[in-house]
Amino acid sequence: AVIGLAVGAFNGYILVFLVTWVHSRPPEEFMGRLMSLLLFASIGLIPVSMALSGVFSRVDVTSLLVISGTLITLIVLAMIFNPTVRAMEPAAQASD
């Protein structure tokens, strides 16, 4: 229960941080489109990923976890070495 609470609190913090960061990036006219895409990716695809994980876990759980970890690692490495992602900076704050 303690680990679940810690993971949930950390996930909530990261989610708030991510949404706030995403809100600071695009022009206002794209905000609705961006948020719909973000919510679809984060909430709409969860049942699909759970169903696929359930199917693949029937074959071999170890392979499922190794493949998932490898995919996450490859995506992170691709983003680390992508100059566009590395050049992202917070939007300039409006001065009062």
N, C-alpha and C positions, 0 to 999 in steps of 0.2 A: 504494500500500500504506500509506503514511504517513497519507494522508487517511482511508482506510478504518479504520485503527487509531484515529485521533482521533475519528471519528464513532462507532465502536463503543464506545469508552471513555466518551464523553459520553452516549450513549444508555443504557449500563449504569448510569451514575451517576444520570441522571434517573429511570430505572425504579426503582432502589432508593429514591430520594427519594420518588417518587410512591407506591409501595406502603407505605412507612413512614408517610407522611402520611395515606393512606387508612386504615391500621390505627388511627391515633390518633383517628379521627372517630366511628365508630358504636358503639352499645352492643354488648356481646359476643355477644348472642343473634342479631345480624344479620351477624356477621363472615363466616360461611360463605357466606351468600347474596351478600353484597357482593363477596367474593373470586371467587366463581364468575361473577358478572356482569362483573367487571373482567377476568378471564382470558378469558372468552368474547369480550369486546370487543377485547382486545388480541391474542389468539392465534387464536381461532376464526374471526374475520372476515378475517384476513390472506389466506388462499387466495381468498376471495370478492373482496376488493379487487384482488388481483393478476389474477384472471381478468377482472374488469371493465376494469381498466386495459389488459390485453392486447387486449381487444376494441376499446376506444375508441382505442387507439394505432394500430390498423389504419386507422382513419378519418383522424385527424390528430393527431399528437403535440403540436404547438403548442397546439391547442385543448384537449387533455387537460390539459396543464400549466397553461394559463391558467384553465380551469374549476376544477381542483383547488386552485390557489393562491387563487382568488377564494372558494371555499367555506371554506377554512381561515381566510382573513381575515375573512369574515362571521361565522363561529363565534366567533373570538377577540373580535371587536368586540361581539357579542351577550353574551359572558361578561363583558367589561369593564364594560359598561353595565347588567348585571343586578345589582340591589341584593342579592339573596340570595347570589350568588357573591362579591360584594365584601365582604359582611359575614362571610364565613368566617374563622374564627380558629382557631389550633391549640387542641386540647383542653387544658383545664386540667391541669397536671401534679399528680399526687398528691404531697402533701408527706409526707416521712418523719418 
